[in-house]
Amino acid sequence: MMKTLFFLSALLLSTISFAQTRMIIVGDVSDKTTNEPLAYATIGVKGHTEQTISNAEGKFRLSVPVAYENDTLFVTYVGYNHFEKPISKLASVEHITLAESPTMLEEVRIVHYQVAIRDIDRAVRVVRGNLYAMESEVTNLEYNTFLNWLEDYNKSDLRKKSYFDLSSYSKSEKEFFTRYHRVSADRRQKRKDRNDSTANYNNYAAVNMSHEGAIEYCKWLTERYNESPGKKKFKKVHFRLPTLKEWQIAALGDPKFQSWELGENTVEVIVPPDSTAKEWSKGKRKKMQVDNTILYPWYQMYYYRNNPVNQFNCFLGNFRVDSVERPCVTNHPGFDGWIMLGPVTTYFPNGIGLYDVVGNVAEMIDEEGKACGGSWNDWPEESTIQSVKNYSGPDKTVGFRLFMEVIEP
């Protein structure tokens, strides 16, 4: 009994201590003109990593240290003016309204369908033999180019099947993803400033398309590449979605893999003197069978093979992260660099040069309804090179990466 009382007392003191060191900011975000809630608005504190996003009803809850009371809360939403207010002046429940910006993104029609063959040739990475994989997921800019080609060449039925499907979302979520999938005039811009509401999502991963749409994109790009008369690395190729085995081996990223069965491979890892070593590359090298502890593409560093963070407590992928106990020590928003989807090629590549094989978006394979690697909305333990998630129809967490077979070198 005494032990139980001691435990409960300790727990209560711990809770009180936590409450005294942190404060909770609660509020909602809506459109100033229509009063409609704005889903996925970014809420954070200027100069700090803590951030969150509003839910489908525009509501948010943000936990920050009490020491931030003299700092400034900001809210951003693509196409809207920024909101800023000192934390010390916030109401107990802050009702925030945003006005549309006069520089709101306008939809841009892509009328030039000459595929950048050299860009493709530079972006493919060898998996084994004649099988290659693109270094990143398909982006909004790339997928919109395909959709606009279908429209301009009167492929209306196919375009309808391939178009972004937002029918399952609430009104506010639909509004966000309508903006997310809109192509900006600045076609190559990456959204480097996370607090810039006028930045575009061109270089972010395309999501919300059907499995059939992804397959049709593969067919379309195959035709565009093969019929191109310009200089290119290969005469004839075939773009497609990978099999589960192909995806997992590519995600492993070992150019010396021995088998297409993930668990039948032996990889080389580096074992530092202890788990707190700051130098990953220093230690003894040893061979290790791929087992259920090799979960991430940075497995070569033995003590991090099943750990989503590095030696500086920075997350190495775009995962679902709610903990405030291990924020990255660098000045990035959120706890892993992104609150929601992030631009492609944000994190370090694996051993064969593929970016974001875990986190950001789960990637379709040839089997409909299954996607690999987890996403921005999946916990780190659900976002590994061995993770396979089920999904039903177009999904905000699911995109795809092209694999390419060389038919004629």
C-alpha positions in Angstrom: 0.0 0.0 0.0 2.8 2.4 1.0 4.6 1.6 -2.3 1.4 2.3 -4.2 0.9 5.7 -2.4 4.6 6.6 -3.0 4.2 5.8 -6.8 1.0 7.8 -7.1 2.6 10.7 -5.2 5.7 10.6 -7.5 3.5 10.5 -10.5 1.4 13.5 -9.3 4.6 15.5 -8.6 5.9 14.6 -12.0 2.7 15.8 -13.7 2.7 19.0 -11.7 6.3 19.6 -12.6 5.6 19.1 -16.3 2.6 21.4 -16.1 4.7 24.1 -14.4 7.3 24.0 -17.2 4.9 23.9 -20.2 1.8 25.7 -21.3 -1.0 24.7 -23.7 -2.1 27.0 -26.5 -5.6 26.2 -27.7 -7.5 27.7 -30.6 -9.0 27.4 -34.1 -8.3 28.8 -37.5 -10.9 29.8 -40.1 -11.4 31.8 -43.3 -12.0 35.5 -42.4 -14.7 35.9 -45.1 -16.6 32.6 -45.1 -15.9 31.5 -41.5 -15.1 28.1 -42.8 -12.5 26.2 -40.8 -9.0 25.8 -42.4 -7.6 22.3 -42.0 -3.8 21.7 -41.9 -2.9 25.3 -41.2 0.6 25.5 -39.6 0.8 26.8 -36.0 4.1 27.4 -34.3 6.3 29.8 -32.3 8.7 32.0 -34.2 12.3 30.9 -33.8 11.5 27.5 -32.2 10.8 24.0 -33.3 7.5 23.3 -31.7 4.7 23.3 -34.3 1.4 21.6 -35.0 -1.4 21.7 -37.6 -5.1 22.3 -37.3 -7.5 19.4 -37.7 -10.4 19.0 -40.1 -12.5 21.4 -37.9 -9.6 24.0 -37.9 -8.9 23.3 -34.2 -5.4 23.0 -32.7 -3.6 22.4 -29.5 0.1 23.3 -29.1 2.3 22.5 -26.0 5.3 24.8 -25.6 7.6 25.7 -22.7 6.5 28.4 -20.3 9.8 30.2 -21.2 8.2 31.0 -24.6 5.6 33.3 -23.0 7.3 36.4 -24.4 7.6 34.9 -27.9 5.3 35.1 -30.9 2.7 32.6 -32.1 2.4 32.4 -35.9 -0.2 30.7 -38.2 0.3 30.2 -41.9 -1.8 28.7 -44.6 -1.0 28.6 -48.3 -2.7 31.4 -50.2 -3.6 33.4 -47.0 -1.9 36.2 -45.1 0.1 35.3 -42.0 -1.1 35.7 -38.5 1.2 36.7 -35.6 0.4 37.5 -32.0 2.5 37.6 -28.8 1.8 34.5 -26.7 1.3 36.6 -23.6 -1.7 38.3 -25.3 -3.5 35.1 -26.5 -7.0 34.4 -25.2 -7.6 31.1 -23.4 -9.1 29.9 -26.6 -7.7 31.9 -29.5 -10.0 32.3 -32.5 -7.8 33.1 -35.5 -9.2 34.3 -38.8 -7.0 34.5 -42.0 -7.7 36.6 -45.0 -6.8 35.4 -48.5 -3.6 36.9 -49.8 -3.6 39.0 -52.9 -0.7 36.9 -54.1 -2.7 33.7 -53.7 -1.4 31.0 -56.0 -3.2 30.8 -59.4 -3.5 27.6 -61.2 -1.0 27.3 -64.0 -1.6 25.3 -67.1 1.4 23.3 -68.2 1.3 23.3 -72.0 4.8 21.9 -72.9 4.8 18.2 -72.7 8.4 17.6 -73.7 9.5 15.3 -70.9 12.9 16.4 -69.5 14.7 13.2 -70.5 18.0 14.3 -69.0 16.4 14.9 -65.7 15.0 11.4 -65.7 18.4 9.9 -66.7 20.0 11.8 -63.8 17.4 10.7 -61.3 17.4 7.0 -61.8 19.4 4.7 -59.6 20.5 1.2 -60.3 18.9 -1.5 -58.1 20.3 -4.5 -60.0 21.0 -5.3 -63.6 18.4 -3.6 -65.9 16.2 -2.5 -62.9 16.3 1.1 -61.8 14.4 3.2 -59.3 13.8 7.0 -59.3 15.5 8.8 -56.5 12.3 10.3 -55.2 8.6 9.9 -55.2 6.5 11.4 -58.1 5.9 15.1 -57.4 2.8 17.3 -57.8 4.5 19.1 -60.8 5.2 15.8 -62.5 1.8 14.3 -62.0 0.0 17.5 -63.0 1.9 17.5 -66.3 0.5 14.1 -67.0 -3.1 15.2 -66.0 -2.9 18.3 -68.2 -1.6 16.2 -71.2 -4.7 13.9 -70.8 -6.9 17.0 -70.8 -5.4 18.6 -73.8 -5.3 15.4 -75.8 -9.0 14.7 -75.1 -8.4 11.7 -72.8 -11.2 12.9 -70.5 -12.3 9.4 -69.3 -8.7 8.5 -68.4 -8.1 11.9 -66.8 -11.2 11.4 -64.6 -9.9 8.1 -63.4 -6.4 9.4 -62.8 -7.3 12.8 -61.2 -6.8 13.6 -57.5 -9.7 12.2 -55.6 -10.7 14.4 -52.6 -14.3 13.1 -52.3 -13.7 11.5 -48.9 -12.5 14.7 -47.2 -14.3 17.3 -45.2 -14.8 20.7 -46.8 -11.8 22.2 -45.1 -9.6 19.3 -45.9 -10.7 19.4 -49.5 -9.8 23.1 -49.6 -6.3 22.4 -48.4 -5.6 19.6 -50.8 -7.0 21.6 -53.7 -4.3 24.2 -52.9 -1.7 21.5 -52.2 -2.1 20.0 -55.7 -2.2 23.3 -57.5 0.8 23.9 -59.7 2.5 27.3 -59.3 4.1 29.4 -62.0 7.5 29.0 -60.3 7.7 25.4 -61.5 11.0 24.5 -59.8 10.5 26.3 -56.5 11.0 24.2 -53.4 9.2 25.3 -50.3 12.4 26.0 -48.3 10.7 28.6 -46.0 8.2 26.6 -44.0 6.6 29.8 -42.8 6.0 31.2 -46.3 2.3 30.9 -47.1 2.8 31.9 -50.7 5.4 29.2 -51.4 4.2 26.3 -53.6 3.9 22.6 -53.4 5.4 21.8 -56.8 8.2 19.7 -55.4 6.1 17.9 -52.8 5.0 14.2 -53.2 1.8 13.7 -55.2 -0.9 11.9 -53.1 -4.6 11.3 -53.4 -4.5 9.5 -56.8 -5.8 6.0 -57.4 -3.7 2.9 -58.0 -5.0 2.9 -61.6 -3.9 6.5 -62.0 -0.4 5.7 -60.9 -0.2 2.8 -63.4 -1.5 5.1 -66.2 1.2 7.6 -65.3 3.8 4.9 -65.7 2.4 4.0 -69.1 2.3 7.7 -70.2 5.9 8.4 -69.1 7.1 5.2 -70.8 5.6 6.4 -74.1 7.0 9.9 -73.7 10.5 8.6 -72.9 10.6 6.0 -75.7 9.3 8.3 -78.4 11.6 11.2 -77.5 14.0 11.8 -80.4 16.5 13.7 -78.2 19.6 12.5 -76.6 18.9 10.0 -73.8 20.7 7.3 -71.9 18.6 4.4 -73.0 16.8 3.6 -76.2 13.7 1.9 -74.7 12.5 1.6 -71.1 9.5 0.5 -69.2 8.3 2.5 -66.1 6.1 0.6 -63.6 5.3 0.1 -60.0 7.6 -2.3 -58.1 6.8 -5.6 -56.6 7.0 -5.9 -52.8 10.3 -7.7 -53.0 11.8 -5.2 -55.4 10.7 -2.2 -53.2 12.1 -3.7 -50.0 15.4 -4.5 -51.6 15.6 -1.0 -53.1 14.7 0.5 -49.7 17.4 -1.6 -48.1 19.9 0.1 -50.4 22.6 -2.4 -50.4 24.2 -2.7 -53.9 25.7 -6.0 -52.9 22.4 -7.7 -51.9 22.4 -11.5 -52.4 18.7 -12.3 -52.6 15.4 -10.7 -53.6 14.0 -12.1 -50.3 14.8 -9.4 -47.8 15.5 -11.8 -44.9 17.9 -13.9 -46.8 20.5 -11.1 -47.1 23.6 -10.4 -45.1 24.7 -6.8 -44.8 27.7 -5.1 -43.3 27.3 -2.9 -40.3 29.6 -0.7 -38.2 29.6 -1.3 -34.5 31.1 1.6 -32.5 32.6 1.0 -29.0 29.3 1.9 -27.4 25.8 3.1 -28.2 26.5 6.7 -27.3 29.4 7.1 -29.7 29.1 10.4 -31.7 31.1 9.1 -34.7 29.0 6.7 -36.6 31.7 5.7 -39.1 34.2 4.6 -36.4 34.0 1.1 -35.1 34.3 -2.6 -36.0 32.7 -3.8 -39.2 30.8 -7.1 -39.1 28.4 -9.0 -41.2 24.8 -9.3 -40.0 21.7 -11.2 -41.3 18.8 -8.9 -42.2 16.3 -9.6 -39.3 13.5 -7.8 -37.6 15.9 -5.3 -36.0 17.1 -3.8 -39.3 14.3 -1.3 -39.9 15.7 1.8 -41.4 18.0 2.5 -44.4 20.7 3.8 -42.1 21.1 0.3 -40.6 24.8 0.4 -41.4 25.3 2.1 -38.1 24.5 -0.8 -35.8 23.0 1.1 -32.8 20.7 3.1 -35.1 19.4 0.2 -37.3 16.1 0.3 -35.4 16.3 3.9 -34.2 14.5 6.7 -36.0 16.8 9.4 -34.6 20.5 10.1 -35.0 23.1 10.8 -32.3 21.9 14.3 -32.0 18.3 13.2 -31.4 17.2 14.5 -34.8 14.7 12.4 -36.6 16.0 11.0 -39.9 12.6 10.8 -41.7 9.3 12.6 -41.9 7.2 10.6 -39.5 4.3 11.1 -37.2 5.9 12.5 -34.1 4.0 14.0 -31.2 6.7 13.7 -28.4 8.2 16.9 -27.0 10.9 14.9 -25.2 13.3 14.6 -28.1 13.0 17.7 -30.4 15.7 18.0 -33.0 18.5 20.3 -31.7 18.6 22.1 -35.1 16.2 24.8 -36.0 13.6 22.9 -37.9 9.8 23.0 -37.3 8.0 20.2 -35.6 10.0 17.4 -34.1 11.2 15.8 -37.3 11.4 18.7 -39.7 7.9 18.6 -41.0 4.4 18.8 -39.6 2.8 17.1 -42.6 4.1 16.3 -46.0 7.5 17.6 -47.0 9.3 18.2 -50.3 11.0 15.2 -51.9 14.7 14.6 -51.4 14.6 16.3 -48.0 16.4 13.7 -46.0 19.6 11.8 -46.7 19.5 9.1 -49.4 20.1 5.4 -48.7 23.0 3.3 -50.0 21.9 3.3 -53.6 20.7 7.0 -53.7 17.0 6.7 -53.0 15.5 9.4 -50.8 12.7 9.1 -48.3 12.1 5.4 -48.6 10.7 5.6 -45.0 8.3 8.3 -44.0 6.9 11.3 -46.0 4.5 9.2 -48.1 3.9 5.5 -48.2 4.7 4.1 -51.6 2.4 2.0 -53.8 3.5 -1.3 -55.1 2.0 -3.4 -57.9 -0.5 -4.9 -55.6 -3.4 -2.5 -55.2 -4.2 -1.5 -51.6 -0.7 -2.0 -50.2 1.9 0.7 -49.7 5.4 0.5 -48.2 7.6 2.5 -45.9 5.1 4.4 -43.9 4.3 8.1 -44.1 4.1 11.5 -42.4 1.0 10.3 -40.5 2.5 6.9 -39.4 4.6 6.4 -36.3 8.3 5.7 -36.8 7.8 2.0 -35.9 5.2 1.9 -38.7 7.5 3.5 -41.2 10.3 1.1 -41.8 11.8 -0.7 -44.8 9.7 -3.7 -43.7 6.4 -1.8 -43.2 3.5 -2.6 -45.4 0.3 -0.7 -44.8 -3.2 -1.4 -46.2 -5.1 1.5 -47.8 -8.4 1.8 -49.5 -8.6 4.1 -52.5 -6.8 7.5 -52.9 -5.1 8.5 -49.7 -3.4 11.7 -48.3 -0.5 9.5 -47.0 0.1 7.4 -50.1 2.1 8.3 -53.2 4.4 6.3 -55.5 7.9 6.0 -56.8 8.7 4.8 -60.3 10.8 1.8 -61.0 12.2 1.5 -64.5 13.3 -1.5 -66.6 15.7 -1.0 -69.4 14.4 -2.8 -72.4 17.1 -1.6 -74.9 20.3 0.0 -73.6 
